[in-house]
Amino acid sequence: MASGACDVCSKTTTFGRRIRHRHGGRWERKAPKKSRKIKPNVNKQRVFIDGSWNRLNICTRCLRTLSKSA
């Protein structure tokens, strides 16, 4: 299993808020908010860089960019 960080762009876990839109109306019935983690899609891949194969923890966005340049 790959670690939670990308070796290329150093993208890591970020935090956001989850809002439940069921409640509405007055301030007493305001929508509840909870914290959530947003994790990058990181995979362990063998990548050909500078004439040699390297095993990297790489996010799918960087993998897609590398495949376009190759």
QUIVENNOR-V639957 format. One record per run of one state. SS is the DSSP state (2 for helix, 1 for strand, 0 for the rest). FROM is the first residue (numbers start at 0). LEN is the number of residues. Records with the same first field share a line. If there is no record, write none. Layout:
# QUIVENNOR-V639957
SS: FROM-LEN + FROM-LEN
This chain:
# QUIVENNOR-V639957
0: 0-13 + 19-7 + 29-3 + 38-3 + 49-2 + 69-1
1: 13-6 + 32-6 + 41-8 + 51-8
2: 26-3 + 59-10
